[in-house]
């Protein structure tokens, strides 16, 4: 299982908020991730990195639920603003390599900059769906989904010690394992809205534990990597 892109194509990465802000900001991970991406940029590669809200989003949504009776749409907007804050943080981290602002419309600007950073766009979906929309728009055939999970499992490994690892599966198989509808704060390897769109577009999605940056490096280099492939 490898995920090398075609020459000239931007590699689309959905970077989970769980990696950026697991509790506090994970500076050690971000420094290593930055070095990995900048090493690829030095060889001429270009990227679109869509950043998730992670714990930042969940903390604010849970706190607001204690204070007001907000709608699901309002919960989604809180989550979207969390993704935009995280994305601006990541964009600044890449300095001169990055486009001048965070993309919030799922469109890739015409730019010579090697890195475009994007965030949440609208209620009813997570940043996974934004990554799929970007892949469709740019003609990318694959999306790297980096989160804090190692693989796709046949059931939640946190509550089922006997959960089986699924290293290769079709979209139809994957979609039977997750909820059919998006809910704010939902935590699945790849969200229901994005999965439906990816299946219809014929995209492949690589599920990799982003903390294992050597596996990410292998994937980017077109080598076999440890993770799951959907599609």
N, C-alpha and C positions, 0 to 999 in steps of 0.2 A: 504494500500500500504506500504509494508515494503521491506527492501533490505539486509537482513542478508546474509552473504556468508557462504559457507560450511567450515567446520573445515579444517585448513591447507592451504586454498586458500588465495591468496593475494587479497585484495579489491582494485579495480581499480578506481581511482578518476581522472576526468578531471577537473583541477582547473583553472578556467578562469582568464586570465590576468587582467580582469576588477576588480577582487577582490584583486589581489596583488598590482596593480598600477592603481587605479581609476583616480587619478591625480598625486599625489605623492605616495610614498610607504605607504600602509596602515598598519602601525605598530600595531595598536590596533587590527585589524582583524587578522593579522598574528600571534600575540601573542596568541589570543584565539584559533585560528585554531591549532596552535602548541600544546597547552595544551590538546585540544580534541583528536588529533591523538596520542599524547604520552600517554594519559590515556588509549586508546585502545591498544596501543603497550604493556603497562604494564600488560594487561590481556592475551597477547600472540598473538594478531592480527598482520598481516603483510600487507603492503600497497605498491601499485605502484601509484605514484602521477605524472601525466603529467601536466605540467604548460604551460599556454598559453601566448601569447605576449601582448594581450590587447592594451591599449592606447600607450604603448611604441612602439609597432609595427606600429600603425597607424600614430603616430607623425613622425616617420622616413620615412615611405612610402610617406606621404603627402609632407614632406619637400623635399624629393628627386625628386618628381614629378615636383616641381617648378624649380629644378636645371638641370634635364636631362630627356631625352626621354627614360626611362628604360622600359624594357619588363615586362610582367606579371611575368615571371619566376624570374627576378631580384627583383621584388617587394616581391614575395614569400620568396626569400632568406633573404631579410632584415627582414621580419617577423619571419623567422625561427631563425635568430640570436637573435632577441628580446626574443623569447621563451627560448632560451638557457641561456641567461643572467638572465632572471627571475627565471629559473629553478635552476641555480647555487646559486642564492640568497636563494631560498627555501631549497635547499639541505644543505647549510651551517647552516641555521637556526635550522635544526634537529640534528646537531652535530654528536655525536657518533652513533645515531640510524640509520644514513643514509649511503648508499653505497658510496664508495670513489669518484665516478664521476657521472656526469649527463649522462643518457643513451640517445643516439641519433640514435639508429638503430632499435627501436621498439622491442628489445629483452631483456628479463629479465635475468640478470646474476645470476649464482649460487652464492648465498650469504646467510650468516646467518643474515645479517643486516635486521632489520624489515622494513625499508623504502627504496625504490628505487625511485629516482626522474628522470623523463624523460622530453624530450622537442621535438620540431619540428624535423622532419626527412628529408622530401623532398618536393619540390614544388608540388602544385596541391591539397593540403589538409591542414586542420588545425590540431591542437593537438587533437581534438576530434577523428580524424581518427587514430592517434597514439594510443589513449586509446583503441579504438576498436581492433586494431591489437594486442595490448598487451593482451586484454581480450581473444581473440581467441587463442593466443599462450599459455596462462596460464590455459585455460579451465574455466575462470570466466564466469558466465552467466549474470552478471550485470555490468553496469558502472554507477557510480555516477557522474553526470555532475553538477558542482557547478559554477554558474555565478551570474550576478546581476539581473536576471529575476526570477520572482516568479513561473511562470507556462508557459506552452505552451498556446498560444492564437490562435483563428481562423484567426486573422489578427494582424498587428502591433499595439500594444496598445498605442505606442507613438503618432501615427497619427490618430488612430481610438478610440475615447472614448467609443464606444459601443462594443469594442472587447470582445469576450466571452472566458472565461477560459475553457480549456480542460484538465481535470485532468487525464483521461485515454484515450489513443488512440493507434491505430495500426500504424505500420510503413507506410503502404499504405496511411492512412489518413494524417499522419504527412508530408509525402513527397509531398503531393499535396499543402501544405502550404508554402513551401520554394522553392528557386530557384533550378533548376535541376543541375546547374553547380557551381563548386567552383570558387570564385573570391578572390584575395588577399584582406584581410581586411573585408571580408564578416562577418556580425554580425547576426547570427541566433542562436536559442537555441542549435541546433546540426547541424553540417555542412552537405551539400549534399553528399559528398564523404563518410563521416563516416556513414551517415544514410543508404546509400545503402549497405555498408559492414555489418552494424549491422543487417539490415533486413535479409540479406543472411545468416548470422551466427546465427540467432535466438536469438540475445541478447536483454535484456531489458535495457533501459536507464532511470535513474531517474533524472529528471530536478528539481533542488532545488536551491533556492536563498541562496548562500553560506554565505551571511551576517547573515542569520537566523541560526546560528550554532546549536541551540537547535533542529531544524528540521533535520539537518545533523546527530546530535547525535542519534535522534530517529531512523532514517533510518539505521544507523550502528548497533543499538541495536536490529534491527528486529521489531521495533514498527511502527505503522501507522505514517505517516509524511505528512506535507503540501507541495505539489508540484505536478508535473505531471509525469506520467509513460508512456513511449512509448514502444510498443512491446508486 
